[in-house]
Amino acid sequence: MTRNLTVAAAQLGPIARTDTRAEVVARLLALLDEAAAAGVELVVYPELALTTFFPRWYLEDPDEIRSYYETEMPGPATQPLFDRARELGIGFCLGYAELATDAEGTVHQYNSQILVERDGSHVATFRKIHIPGHDANEAWRPFQHLERRYFEPGPDGFGVWRAFDGLVGMMICNDRRWPETYRVMGLQGVELILCGYNTPLHYAPDPSQDPLQGFHNHLVMQAGAYQNGTWVVGVAKGGVEEGVDSLCESAIIAPSGEIVARAATTGDELVVATCDLDWCQNYKGTLFDFDYYRMPQYYGRITAQKGAVLPPAPPLTEPGGTGGKLEEVSPS
Ligand code: CDT
């Protein structure tokens, strides 16, 4: 049995600080047209796909900060994307910075992804949960990663929606590094996880990780896919943007954990794969049959605590003891 869905990761190269929404949307439309010609049914764009990755700067002008957010989706600049996608019968997932006003009138700043069905209907808006980086200006860094200044964690958790004839979930960039992200969706039967990312190649707190960025990116998504029997689509905005080099390597990963399609360039590129959603059952119904094999009675710490709680340390010295060290034995 097969339930095939042809999906595209629509990788983007750099977006300059001066690029207008109209210029960016024209690039999104070009990828959408290419997707239509390839028979794609769902196009996944990256995180914060409408602007440059502004958290790399400590911005102080409120008007400039506000200029990076969308107050409506679609808005005037993004309406052409919604219109063309509906005409073509293609669904899409788009990352953007969102200003959302709640019922009490409080304005929230989220790092969001919208999912739109092939008929143009709104499936869901997901707001990033694991907000990385820092919130204060850290002048020692060659560039900032101020997501914790510009975004608050999404309030809704990791949902899974019936869409595209399957069960679809979303996560954004740093969310992909956390196993709980996938498992919470796995426990809702997820078959396809959509993830946009912006990952600078340089990690200032520990540059020894720089050459491993590509490895870690695929490692976490491949493990999450396999351990939960789901497809994962990871889509980069990468290349050298405003002097900062970011990872590309967008990939579509099968429930086996194998990469079935990946980007070859560091620019705008469409990566296409036909995903058999029924392949998920090979894993969900065997090795990762959660209902049969999981042992949640031993997983309480996962939600009961946040940081690690270490076992008690042995006392350094005990009367007549060695403080845990083996006594030296002199050769006889
Ligand atoms: N955008 C985003 O979430 N990027 C992070 C960088 C972490 S380093 C501050 C990522 O996980 O790729």
py3Dmol code that shows the C-alpha trace and the ligand (Angstrom):
import py3Dmol

protein = """\
ATOM      1  CA  MET A   1       0.000   0.000   0.000  1.00  0.00           C
ATOM      2  CA  THR A   2       1.282   3.491  -0.762  1.00  0.00           C
ATOM      3  CA  ARG A   3       0.124   6.976   0.148  1.00  0.00           C
ATOM      4  CA  ASN A   4       2.483   9.065  -1.938  1.00  0.00           C
ATOM      5  CA  LEU A   5       2.957  12.798  -1.396  1.00  0.00           C
ATOM      6  CA  THR A   6       5.483  14.689  -3.502  1.00  0.00           C
ATOM      7  CA  VAL A   7       7.201  17.240  -1.290  1.00  0.00           C
ATOM      8  CA  ALA A   8       9.805  19.933  -1.989  1.00  0.00           C
ATOM      9  CA  ALA A   9      12.269  21.567   0.367  1.00  0.00           C
ATOM     10  CA  ALA A  10      12.548  25.070  -1.122  1.00  0.00           C
ATOM     11  CA  GLN A  11      15.984  26.108   0.104  1.00  0.00           C
ATOM     12  CA  LEU A  12      16.811  29.819  -0.016  1.00  0.00           C
ATOM     13  CA  GLY A  13      20.182  31.450  -0.417  1.00  0.00           C
ATOM     14  CA  PRO A  14      20.949  34.717   1.383  1.00  0.00           C
ATOM     15  CA  ILE A  15      18.444  37.558   1.791  1.00  0.00           C
ATOM     16  CA  ALA A  16      20.053  40.984   2.147  1.00  0.00           C
ATOM     17  CA  ARG A  17      18.998  43.480   4.806  1.00  0.00           C
ATOM     18  CA  THR A  18      17.854  45.846   2.070  1.00  0.00           C
ATOM     19  CA  ASP A  19      15.815  43.278   0.111  1.00  0.00           C
ATOM     20  CA  THR A  20      12.117  44.103   0.006  1.00  0.00           C
ATOM     21  CA  ARG A  21       9.325  41.628   0.752  1.00  0.00           C
ATOM     22  CA  ALA A  22       8.326  41.871  -2.922  1.00  0.00           C
ATOM     23  CA  GLU A  23      11.810  40.788  -4.034  1.00  0.00           C
ATOM     24  CA  VAL A  24      11.803  37.846  -1.646  1.00  0.00           C
ATOM     25  CA  VAL A  25       8.264  36.771  -2.562  1.00  0.00           C
ATOM     26  CA  ALA A  26       9.326  36.809  -6.240  1.00  0.00           C
ATOM     27  CA  ARG A  27      11.977  34.208  -5.337  1.00  0.00           C
ATOM     28  CA  LEU A  28       9.406  32.129  -3.438  1.00  0.00           C
ATOM     29  CA  LEU A  29       7.128  32.260  -6.482  1.00  0.00           C
ATOM     30  CA  ALA A  30       9.931  31.138  -8.810  1.00  0.00           C
ATOM     31  CA  LEU A  31      10.487  28.088  -6.602  1.00  0.00           C
ATOM     32  CA  LEU A  32       6.724  27.475  -6.484  1.00  0.00           C
ATOM     33  CA  ASP A  33       6.522  27.481 -10.292  1.00  0.00           C
ATOM     34  CA  GLU A  34       9.451  25.084 -10.494  1.00  0.00           C
ATOM     35  CA  ALA A  35       7.674  22.882  -7.945  1.00  0.00           C
ATOM     36  CA  ALA A  36       4.498  22.874 -10.053  1.00  0.00           C
ATOM     37  CA  ALA A  37       6.472  21.690 -13.081  1.00  0.00           C
ATOM     38  CA  ALA A  38       7.922  18.849 -10.973  1.00  0.00           C
ATOM     39  CA  GLY A  39       4.485  17.672  -9.778  1.00  0.00           C
ATOM     40  CA  VAL A  40       5.065  18.798  -6.189  1.00  0.00           C
ATOM     41  CA  GLU A  41       2.053  18.920  -3.843  1.00  0.00           C
ATOM     42  CA  LEU A  42       3.673  20.570  -0.792  1.00  0.00           C
ATOM     43  CA  VAL A  43       6.476  23.178  -0.794  1.00  0.00           C
ATOM     44  CA  VAL A  44       8.345  23.827   2.462  1.00  0.00           C
ATOM     45  CA  TYR A  45      10.175  27.166   2.794  1.00  0.00           C
ATOM     46  CA  PRO A  46      12.765  27.980   5.489  1.00  0.00           C
ATOM     47  CA  GLU A  47      12.532  29.662   8.891  1.00  0.00           C
ATOM     48  CA  LEU A  48      12.120  33.482   8.694  1.00  0.00           C
ATOM     49  CA  ALA A  49      11.882  33.159   4.927  1.00  0.00           C
ATOM     50  CA  LEU A  50      10.733  36.718   4.216  1.00  0.00           C
ATOM     51  CA  THR A  51      13.696  38.715   5.549  1.00  0.00           C
ATOM     52  CA  THR A  52      17.334  38.541   6.409  1.00  0.00           C
ATOM     53  CA  PHE A  53      18.064  36.700   9.687  1.00  0.00           C
ATOM     54  CA  PHE A  54      17.748  39.872  11.819  1.00  0.00           C
ATOM     55  CA  PRO A  55      18.550  38.254  15.223  1.00  0.00           C
ATOM     56  CA  ARG A  56      22.214  38.564  14.255  1.00  0.00           C
ATOM     57  CA  TRP A  57      21.992  42.260  15.192  1.00  0.00           C
ATOM     58  CA  TYR A  58      21.266  44.043  18.464  1.00  0.00           C
ATOM     59  CA  LEU A  59      18.645  46.423  17.073  1.00  0.00           C
ATOM     60  CA  GLU A  60      17.344  49.313  19.165  1.00  0.00           C
ATOM     61  CA  ASP A  61      15.072  51.237  16.807  1.00  0.00           C
ATOM     62  CA  PRO A  62      11.522  49.919  17.529  1.00  0.00           C
ATOM     63  CA  ASP A  63      10.365  50.801  14.014  1.00  0.00           C
ATOM     64  CA  GLU A  64      13.183  48.831  12.458  1.00  0.00           C
ATOM     65  CA  ILE A  65      12.522  45.868  14.751  1.00  0.00           C
ATOM     66  CA  ARG A  66       8.813  45.961  13.891  1.00  0.00           C
ATOM     67  CA  SER A  67       9.644  46.041  10.176  1.00  0.00           C
ATOM     68  CA  TYR A  68      10.868  42.434  10.325  1.00  0.00           C
ATOM     69  CA  TYR A  69       7.534  41.053  11.618  1.00  0.00           C
ATOM     70  CA  GLU A  70       4.251  40.254   9.849  1.00  0.00           C
ATOM     71  CA  THR A  71       1.076  41.490  11.506  1.00  0.00           C
ATOM     72  CA  GLU A  72      -1.158  39.485   9.167  1.00  0.00           C
ATOM     73  CA  MET A  73      -0.725  36.352   7.110  1.00  0.00           C
ATOM     74  CA  PRO A  74      -1.359  36.678   4.281  1.00  0.00           C
ATOM     75  CA  GLY A  75      -0.551  40.399   4.111  1.00  0.00           C
ATOM     76  CA  PRO A  76      -0.266  42.528   1.004  1.00  0.00           C
ATOM     77  CA  ALA A  77       3.264  41.311   0.214  1.00  0.00           C
ATOM     78  CA  THR A  78       2.563  37.599   0.743  1.00  0.00           C
ATOM     79  CA  GLN A  79      -0.907  37.491  -0.867  1.00  0.00           C
ATOM     80  CA  PRO A  80       0.583  36.669  -4.326  1.00  0.00           C
ATOM     81  CA  LEU A  81       2.163  33.520  -2.875  1.00  0.00           C
ATOM     82  CA  PHE A  82      -1.147  32.379  -1.384  1.00  0.00           C
ATOM     83  CA  ASP A  83      -2.967  33.156  -4.631  1.00  0.00           C
ATOM     84  CA  ARG A  84      -0.511  31.391  -6.933  1.00  0.00           C
ATOM     85  CA  ALA A  85      -0.264  28.332  -4.670  1.00  0.00           C
ATOM     86  CA  ARG A  86      -4.067  27.947  -4.637  1.00  0.00           C
ATOM     87  CA  GLU A  87      -4.237  28.345  -8.418  1.00  0.00           C
ATOM     88  CA  LEU A  88      -1.580  25.660  -8.827  1.00  0.00           C
ATOM     89  CA  GLY A  89      -3.184  23.374  -6.206  1.00  0.00           C
ATOM     90  CA  ILE A  90       0.041  23.298  -4.180  1.00  0.00           C
ATOM     91  CA  GLY A  91       0.194  23.503  -0.385  1.00  0.00           C
ATOM     92  CA  PHE A  92       3.026  25.250   1.406  1.00  0.00           C
ATOM     93  CA  CYS A  93       4.714  25.852   4.738  1.00  0.00           C
ATOM     94  CA  LEU A  94       6.300  29.281   5.292  1.00  0.00           C
ATOM     95  CA  GLY A  95       8.442  30.573   8.155  1.00  0.00           C
ATOM     96  CA  TYR A  96       8.122  34.214   9.259  1.00  0.00           C
ATOM     97  CA  ALA A  97       8.392  36.523  12.262  1.00  0.00           C
ATOM     98  CA  GLU A  98       4.907  37.060  13.672  1.00  0.00           C
ATOM     99  CA  LEU A  99       3.403  39.855  15.768  1.00  0.00           C
ATOM    100  CA  ALA A 100       0.268  38.339  17.313  1.00  0.00           C
ATOM    101  CA  THR A 101      -2.242  40.172  19.498  1.00  0.00           C
ATOM    102  CA  ASP A 102      -4.022  37.971  22.041  1.00  0.00           C
ATOM    103  CA  ALA A 103      -7.568  38.305  23.420  1.00  0.00           C
ATOM    104  CA  GLU A 104      -6.325  40.652  26.183  1.00  0.00           C
ATOM    105  CA  GLY A 105      -4.688  42.927  23.624  1.00  0.00           C
ATOM    106  CA  THR A 106      -1.113  41.881  24.501  1.00  0.00           C
ATOM    107  CA  VAL A 107       1.237  41.747  21.533  1.00  0.00           C
ATOM    108  CA  HIS A 108       3.484  38.682  21.258  1.00  0.00           C
ATOM    109  CA  GLN A 109       6.561  38.150  19.101  1.00  0.00           C
ATOM    110  CA  TYR A 110       6.827  34.642  17.703  1.00  0.00           C
ATOM    111  CA  ASN A 111       9.049  32.788  15.280  1.00  0.00           C
ATOM    112  CA  SER A 112       6.291  31.071  13.298  1.00  0.00           C
ATOM    113  CA  GLN A 113       5.485  28.717  10.424  1.00  0.00           C
ATOM    114  CA  ILE A 114       2.144  28.650   8.644  1.00  0.00           C
ATOM    115  CA  LEU A 115       0.855  25.523   6.911  1.00  0.00           C
ATOM    116  CA  VAL A 116      -1.570  25.985   4.008  1.00  0.00           C
ATOM    117  CA  GLU A 117      -3.419  23.171   2.220  1.00  0.00           C
ATOM    118  CA  ARG A 118      -3.580  22.683  -1.552  1.00  0.00           C
ATOM    119  CA  ASP A 119      -7.006  24.357  -1.693  1.00  0.00           C
ATOM    120  CA  GLY A 120      -5.664  27.438   0.105  1.00  0.00           C
ATOM    121  CA  SER A 121      -7.196  26.606   3.496  1.00  0.00           C
ATOM    122  CA  HIS A 122      -5.228  27.381   6.653  1.00  0.00           C
ATOM    123  CA  VAL A 123      -4.162  24.163   8.406  1.00  0.00           C
ATOM    124  CA  ALA A 124      -2.230  25.591  11.367  1.00  0.00           C
ATOM    125  CA  THR A 125       0.289  28.137  12.588  1.00  0.00           C
ATOM    126  CA  PHE A 126       3.138  26.710  14.652  1.00  0.00           C
ATOM    127  CA  ARG A 127       5.257  28.929  16.933  1.00  0.00           C
ATOM    128  CA  LYS A 128       8.828  27.890  17.702  1.00  0.00           C
ATOM    129  CA  ILE A 129       9.263  26.421  21.179  1.00  0.00           C
ATOM    130  CA  HIS A 130      13.036  26.071  21.812  1.00  0.00           C
ATOM    131  CA  ILE A 131      14.365  29.631  21.440  1.00  0.00           C
ATOM    132  CA  PRO A 132      18.173  29.526  21.122  1.00  0.00           C
ATOM    133  CA  GLY A 133      20.885  32.121  21.621  1.00  0.00           C
ATOM    134  CA  HIS A 134      20.821  34.987  24.132  1.00  0.00           C
ATOM    135  CA  ASP A 135      18.910  38.186  24.945  1.00  0.00           C
ATOM    136  CA  ALA A 136      21.646  40.721  25.792  1.00  0.00           C
ATOM    137  CA  ASN A 137      24.121  42.343  23.428  1.00  0.00           C
ATOM    138  CA  GLU A 138      27.287  40.248  23.689  1.00  0.00           C
ATOM    139  CA  ALA A 139      29.844  42.448  22.001  1.00  0.00           C
ATOM    140  CA  TRP A 140      32.605  39.807  22.106  1.00  0.00           C
ATOM    141  CA  ARG A 141      30.792  37.751  19.446  1.00  0.00           C
ATOM    142  CA  PRO A 142      31.560  38.364  15.761  1.00  0.00           C
ATOM    143  CA  PHE A 143      27.759  38.437  15.309  1.00  0.00           C
ATOM    144  CA  GLN A 144      24.829  38.027  17.665  1.00  0.00           C
ATOM    145  CA  HIS A 145      22.194  35.306  17.973  1.00  0.00           C
ATOM    146  CA  LEU A 146      19.488  37.328  19.728  1.00  0.00           C
ATOM    147  CA  GLU A 147      16.450  35.125  19.205  1.00  0.00           C
ATOM    148  CA  ARG A 148      15.795  35.307  22.951  1.00  0.00           C
ATOM    149  CA  ARG A 149      15.486  39.097  22.611  1.00  0.00           C
ATOM    150  CA  TYR A 150      13.121  38.988  19.659  1.00  0.00           C
ATOM    151  CA  PHE A 151      10.955  35.899  20.262  1.00  0.00           C
ATOM    152  CA  GLU A 152       9.042  34.261  23.079  1.00  0.00           C
ATOM    153  CA  PRO A 153       8.342  30.512  23.071  1.00  0.00           C
ATOM    154  CA  GLY A 154       5.138  29.486  21.340  1.00  0.00           C
ATOM    155  CA  PRO A 155       2.256  28.786  23.734  1.00  0.00           C
ATOM    156  CA  ASP A 156       0.684  25.865  21.897  1.00  0.00           C
ATOM    157  CA  GLY A 157       3.251  23.055  22.003  1.00  0.00           C
ATOM    158  CA  PHE A 158       3.862  20.566  19.207  1.00  0.00           C
ATOM    159  CA  GLY A 159       0.620  19.798  17.427  1.00  0.00           C
ATOM    160  CA  VAL A 160      -0.106  17.290  14.670  1.00  0.00           C
ATOM    161  CA  TRP A 161      -2.764  17.977  12.060  1.00  0.00           C
ATOM    162  CA  ARG A 162      -4.678  15.866   9.545  1.00  0.00           C
ATOM    163  CA  ALA A 163      -3.585  17.397   6.245  1.00  0.00           C
ATOM    164  CA  PHE A 164      -2.117  16.307   2.900  1.00  0.00           C
ATOM    165  CA  ASP A 165      -3.815  12.913   3.403  1.00  0.00           C
ATOM    166  CA  GLY A 166      -1.558  12.272   6.372  1.00  0.00           C
ATOM    167  CA  LEU A 167      -0.594  13.440   9.853  1.00  0.00           C
ATOM    168  CA  VAL A 168       1.613  16.518   9.675  1.00  0.00           C
ATOM    169  CA  GLY A 169       3.610  18.302  12.385  1.00  0.00           C
ATOM    170  CA  MET A 170       5.946  21.282  12.423  1.00  0.00           C
ATOM    171  CA  MET A 171       9.082  22.402  14.232  1.00  0.00           C
ATOM    172  CA  ILE A 172      11.465  25.319  13.652  1.00  0.00           C
ATOM    173  CA  CYS A 173      15.244  25.170  13.538  1.00  0.00           C
ATOM    174  CA  ASN A 174      16.550  24.705  17.105  1.00  0.00           C
ATOM    175  CA  ASP A 175      13.460  22.576  17.923  1.00  0.00           C
ATOM    176  CA  ARG A 176      15.026  19.883  15.725  1.00  0.00           C
ATOM    177  CA  ARG A 177      17.919  19.349  18.146  1.00  0.00           C
ATOM    178  CA  TRP A 178      15.625  18.183  21.000  1.00  0.00           C
ATOM    179  CA  PRO A 179      14.367  14.572  21.020  1.00  0.00           C
ATOM    180  CA  GLU A 180      11.231  15.568  22.935  1.00  0.00           C
ATOM    181  CA  THR A 181      10.095  17.598  19.909  1.00  0.00           C
ATOM    182  CA  TYR A 182       9.819  14.512  17.731  1.00  0.00           C
ATOM    183  CA  ARG A 183       8.499  12.227  20.470  1.00  0.00           C
ATOM    184  CA  VAL A 184       5.641  14.557  21.427  1.00  0.00           C
ATOM    185  CA  MET A 185       4.604  14.534  17.766  1.00  0.00           C
ATOM    186  CA  GLY A 186       5.353  10.804  17.482  1.00  0.00           C
ATOM    187  CA  LEU A 187       2.857  10.237  20.291  1.00  0.00           C
ATOM    188  CA  GLN A 188       0.255  11.907  18.062  1.00  0.00           C
ATOM    189  CA  GLY A 189       1.120   9.572  15.168  1.00  0.00           C
ATOM    190  CA  VAL A 190       3.020  12.117  13.085  1.00  0.00           C
ATOM    191  CA  GLU A 191       4.004  10.983   9.583  1.00  0.00           C
ATOM    192  CA  LEU A 192       5.607  14.145   8.175  1.00  0.00           C
ATOM    193  CA  ILE A 193       7.476  16.858  10.114  1.00  0.00           C
ATOM    194  CA  LEU A 194       8.231  20.175   8.401  1.00  0.00           C
ATOM    195  CA  CYS A 195      11.209  22.205   9.642  1.00  0.00           C
ATOM    196  CA  GLY A 196      12.786  25.431   8.418  1.00  0.00           C
ATOM    197  CA  TYR A 197      16.181  26.525   9.737  1.00  0.00           C
ATOM    198  CA  ASN A 198      18.868  29.268   9.771  1.00  0.00           C
ATOM    199  CA  THR A 199      22.040  27.767  11.246  1.00  0.00           C
ATOM    200  CA  PRO A 200      25.201  29.913  11.300  1.00  0.00           C
ATOM    201  CA  LEU A 201      28.316  27.828  10.683  1.00  0.00           C
ATOM    202  CA  HIS A 202      30.153  29.632  13.486  1.00  0.00           C
ATOM    203  CA  TYR A 203      29.018  28.913  17.039  1.00  0.00           C
ATOM    204  CA  ALA A 204      30.758  31.503  19.211  1.00  0.00           C
ATOM    205  CA  PRO A 205      30.350  29.793  22.633  1.00  0.00           C
ATOM    206  CA  ASP A 206      32.207  26.680  21.345  1.00  0.00           C
ATOM    207  CA  PRO A 207      33.856  27.020  17.901  1.00  0.00           C
ATOM    208  CA  SER A 208      34.961  23.366  18.049  1.00  0.00           C
ATOM    209  CA  GLN A 209      31.399  22.639  16.900  1.00  0.00           C
ATOM    210  CA  ASP A 210      31.760  24.723  13.716  1.00  0.00           C
ATOM    211  CA  PRO A 211      33.006  21.912  11.435  1.00  0.00           C
ATOM    212  CA  LEU A 212      30.270  19.626  12.795  1.00  0.00           C
ATOM    213  CA  GLN A 213      27.276  21.834  11.944  1.00  0.00           C
ATOM    214  CA  GLY A 214      26.314  19.776   8.893  1.00  0.00           C
ATOM    215  CA  PHE A 215      26.805  16.492  10.733  1.00  0.00           C
ATOM    216  CA  HIS A 216      24.704  17.601  13.719  1.00  0.00           C
ATOM    217  CA  ASN A 217      21.957  18.926  11.453  1.00  0.00           C
ATOM    218  CA  HIS A 218      21.455  15.615   9.727  1.00  0.00           C
ATOM    219  CA  LEU A 219      22.190  13.544  12.838  1.00  0.00           C
ATOM    220  CA  VAL A 220      19.275  14.965  14.840  1.00  0.00           C
ATOM    221  CA  MET A 221      16.749  14.890  12.010  1.00  0.00           C
ATOM    222  CA  GLN A 222      17.716  11.371  10.909  1.00  0.00           C
ATOM    223  CA  ALA A 223      17.509  10.089  14.497  1.00  0.00           C
ATOM    224  CA  GLY A 224      14.165  11.831  15.081  1.00  0.00           C
ATOM    225  CA  ALA A 225      12.751  10.404  11.866  1.00  0.00           C
ATOM    226  CA  TYR A 226      13.857   6.835  12.602  1.00  0.00           C
ATOM    227  CA  GLN A 227      12.936   6.756  16.301  1.00  0.00           C
ATOM    228  CA  ASN A 228       9.424   7.991  15.538  1.00  0.00           C
ATOM    229  CA  GLY A 229       8.821   6.392  12.158  1.00  0.00           C
ATOM    230  CA  THR A 230       8.207   9.669  10.359  1.00  0.00           C
ATOM    231  CA  TRP A 231       9.320  11.669   7.351  1.00  0.00           C
ATOM    232  CA  VAL A 232      11.245  14.864   8.133  1.00  0.00           C
ATOM    233  CA  VAL A 233      11.756  17.764   5.726  1.00  0.00           C
ATOM    234  CA  GLY A 234      14.579  20.108   6.787  1.00  0.00           C
ATOM    235  CA  VAL A 235      14.885  23.342   4.803  1.00  0.00           C
ATOM    236  CA  ALA A 236      17.693  25.889   5.103  1.00  0.00           C
ATOM    237  CA  LYS A 237      18.132  29.534   4.466  1.00  0.00           C
ATOM    238  CA  GLY A 238      21.875  29.449   4.020  1.00  0.00           C
ATOM    239  CA  GLY A 239      24.938  30.796   2.295  1.00  0.00           C
ATOM    240  CA  VAL A 240      26.761  34.005   3.178  1.00  0.00           C
ATOM    241  CA  GLU A 241      24.123  36.492   4.341  1.00  0.00           C
ATOM    242  CA  GLU A 242      25.297  39.923   5.522  1.00  0.00           C
ATOM    243  CA  GLY A 243      28.774  38.458   6.135  1.00  0.00           C
ATOM    244  CA  VAL A 244      27.547  35.433   8.118  1.00  0.00           C
ATOM    245  CA  ASP A 245      27.908  31.999   6.539  1.00  0.00           C
ATOM    246  CA  SER A 246      25.023  29.642   7.292  1.00  0.00           C
ATOM    247  CA  LEU A 247      24.482  25.950   6.706  1.00  0.00           C
ATOM    248  CA  CYS A 248      22.551  24.765   3.665  1.00  0.00           C
ATOM    249  CA  GLU A 249      22.278  20.965   3.193  1.00  0.00           C
ATOM    250  CA  SER A 250      18.466  20.902   3.136  1.00  0.00           C
ATOM    251  CA  ALA A 251      17.277  17.313   3.203  1.00  0.00           C
ATOM    252  CA  ILE A 252      14.261  15.047   3.010  1.00  0.00           C
ATOM    253  CA  ILE A 253      14.573  12.109   5.398  1.00  0.00           C
ATOM    254  CA  ALA A 254      12.606   8.857   5.340  1.00  0.00           C
ATOM    255  CA  PRO A 255      11.154   6.993   8.342  1.00  0.00           C
ATOM    256  CA  SER A 256      14.148   4.658   8.015  1.00  0.00           C
ATOM    257  CA  GLY A 257      16.385   7.604   8.950  1.00  0.00           C
ATOM    258  CA  GLU A 258      17.884   7.652   5.443  1.00  0.00           C
ATOM    259  CA  ILE A 259      18.316  10.886   3.504  1.00  0.00           C
ATOM    260  CA  VAL A 260      16.438  10.409   0.234  1.00  0.00           C
ATOM    261  CA  ALA A 261      17.107  13.854  -1.268  1.00  0.00           C
ATOM    262  CA  ARG A 262      19.462  16.687  -0.343  1.00  0.00           C
ATOM    263  CA  ALA A 263      20.533  20.081  -1.605  1.00  0.00           C
ATOM    264  CA  ALA A 264      23.649  20.367  -3.719  1.00  0.00           C
ATOM    265  CA  THR A 265      24.062  24.145  -3.648  1.00  0.00           C
ATOM    266  CA  THR A 266      24.188  27.071  -1.228  1.00  0.00           C
ATOM    267  CA  GLY A 267      21.512  29.063  -3.026  1.00  0.00           C
ATOM    268  CA  ASP A 268      17.839  28.924  -3.992  1.00  0.00           C
ATOM    269  CA  GLU A 269      17.201  25.278  -4.824  1.00  0.00           C
ATOM    270  CA  LEU A 270      14.260  22.913  -4.939  1.00  0.00           C
ATOM    271  CA  VAL A 271      14.881  19.477  -3.381  1.00  0.00           C
ATOM    272  CA  VAL A 272      12.117  17.049  -4.321  1.00  0.00           C
ATOM    273  CA  ALA A 273      11.122  13.614  -3.061  1.00  0.00           C
ATOM    274  CA  THR A 274       8.010  11.500  -3.242  1.00  0.00           C
ATOM    275  CA  CYS A 275       7.201  10.475   0.310  1.00  0.00           C
ATOM    276  CA  ASP A 276       5.213   7.299   0.873  1.00  0.00           C
ATOM    277  CA  LEU A 277       3.446   8.086   4.128  1.00  0.00           C
ATOM    278  CA  ASP A 278       2.598   4.410   4.566  1.00  0.00           C
ATOM    279  CA  TRP A 279       6.314   3.676   4.928  1.00  0.00           C
ATOM    280  CA  CYS A 280       5.968   5.129   8.465  1.00  0.00           C
ATOM    281  CA  GLN A 281       4.008   2.048   9.510  1.00  0.00           C
ATOM    282  CA  ASN A 282       7.050  -0.189   8.871  1.00  0.00           C
ATOM    283  CA  TYR A 283       8.614   1.471  11.928  1.00  0.00           C
ATOM    284  CA  LYS A 284       5.555   2.537  13.919  1.00  0.00           C
ATOM    285  CA  GLY A 285       4.167  -1.000  13.726  1.00  0.00           C
ATOM    286  CA  THR A 286       7.354  -2.906  14.590  1.00  0.00           C
ATOM    287  CA  LEU A 287      10.474  -1.758  16.447  1.00  0.00           C
ATOM    288  CA  PHE A 288       8.846   1.547  17.461  1.00  0.00           C
ATOM    289  CA  ASP A 289       5.412   0.197  18.327  1.00  0.00           C
ATOM    290  CA  PHE A 290       5.051   2.720  21.152  1.00  0.00           C
ATOM    291  CA  ASP A 291       1.983   1.144  22.707  1.00  0.00           C
ATOM    292  CA  TYR A 292       3.703  -2.232  22.968  1.00  0.00           C
ATOM    293  CA  TYR A 293       7.269  -1.274  23.863  1.00  0.00           C
ATOM    294  CA  ARG A 294       7.461   2.149  25.525  1.00  0.00           C
ATOM    295  CA  MET A 295       8.058   2.251  29.291  1.00  0.00           C
ATOM    296  CA  PRO A 296       6.653   5.649  30.319  1.00  0.00           C
ATOM    297  CA  GLN A 297       6.699   4.713  34.007  1.00  0.00           C
ATOM    298  CA  TYR A 298      10.468   5.261  33.786  1.00  0.00           C
ATOM    299  CA  TYR A 299      10.339   8.540  31.859  1.00  0.00           C
ATOM    300  CA  GLY A 300       8.950  10.791  34.605  1.00  0.00           C
ATOM    301  CA  ARG A 301      12.105  12.925  34.813  1.00  0.00           C
ATOM    302  CA  ILE A 302      11.568  14.099  31.241  1.00  0.00           C
ATOM    303  CA  THR A 303       8.715  16.365  32.347  1.00  0.00           C
ATOM    304  CA  ALA A 304       9.345  16.555  36.104  1.00  0.00           C
ATOM    305  CA  GLN A 305      12.668  18.407  35.862  1.00  0.00           C
ATOM    306  CA  LYS A 306      14.388  20.815  33.495  1.00  0.00           C
ATOM    307  CA  GLY A 307      18.150  20.585  34.132  1.00  0.00           C
ATOM    308  CA  ALA A 308      20.160  17.526  35.111  1.00  0.00           C
ATOM    309  CA  VAL A 309      19.999  16.426  38.760  1.00  0.00           C
ATOM    310  CA  LEU A 310      23.170  14.519  39.541  1.00  0.00           C
ATOM    311  CA  PRO A 311      23.401  11.551  41.884  1.00  0.00           C
ATOM    312  CA  PRO A 312      24.962  12.492  45.237  1.00  0.00           C
ATOM    313  CA  ALA A 313      28.774  12.760  45.048  1.00  0.00           C
ATOM    314  CA  PRO A 314      30.809  10.453  47.271  1.00  0.00           C
ATOM    315  CA  PRO A 315      32.449  12.286  50.189  1.00  0.00           C
ATOM    316  CA  LEU A 316      35.935  13.513  49.254  1.00  0.00           C
ATOM    317  CA  THR A 317      37.562  12.057  52.360  1.00  0.00           C
ATOM    318  CA  GLU A 318      36.312   9.586  54.901  1.00  0.00           C
ATOM    319  CA  PRO A 319      38.104   8.786  58.128  1.00  0.00           C
ATOM    320  CA  GLY A 320      40.551   6.097  57.122  1.00  0.00           C
ATOM    321  CA  GLY A 321      39.256   6.292  53.536  1.00  0.00           C
ATOM    322  CA  THR A 322      40.899   7.169  50.224  1.00  0.00           C
ATOM    323  CA  GLY A 323      38.265   9.584  48.863  1.00  0.00           C
ATOM    324  CA  GLY A 324      37.320   7.077  46.183  1.00  0.00           C
ATOM    325  CA  LYS A 325      40.877   6.685  44.873  1.00  0.00           C
ATOM    326  CA  LEU A 326      42.493   3.289  44.741  1.00  0.00           C
ATOM    327  CA  GLU A 327      45.339   2.971  47.183  1.00  0.00           C
ATOM    328  CA  GLU A 328      48.690   2.641  45.552  1.00  0.00           C
ATOM    329  CA  VAL A 329      50.095  -0.823  45.971  1.00  0.00           C
ATOM    330  CA  SER A 330      53.882  -0.894  46.142  1.00  0.00           C
ATOM    331  CA  PRO A 331      55.474  -3.655  44.088  1.00  0.00           C
ATOM    332  CA  SER A 332      56.622  -6.522  46.274  1.00  0.00           C
TER     333      SER A 332
END
"""
ligand_1 = """\
12
CDT
N 17.614 29.658 14.078
C 18.063 28.765 14.968
O 17.320 28.250 15.785
N 19.366 28.502 14.906
C 19.991 27.648 15.880
C 21.365 28.129 16.117
C 21.828 27.706 17.437
S 23.237 28.539 17.908
C 22.711 29.906 18.689
C 20.040 26.192 15.447
O 19.702 25.337 16.280
O 20.468 25.885 14.347
"""
view = py3Dmol.view(width=600, height=400)
view.addModel(protein, "pdb")
view.setStyle({"model": 0}, {"cartoon": {"style": "trace"}})
view.addModel(ligand_1, "xyz")
view.setStyle({"model": 1}, {"stick": {}})
view.zoomTo()
view.show()
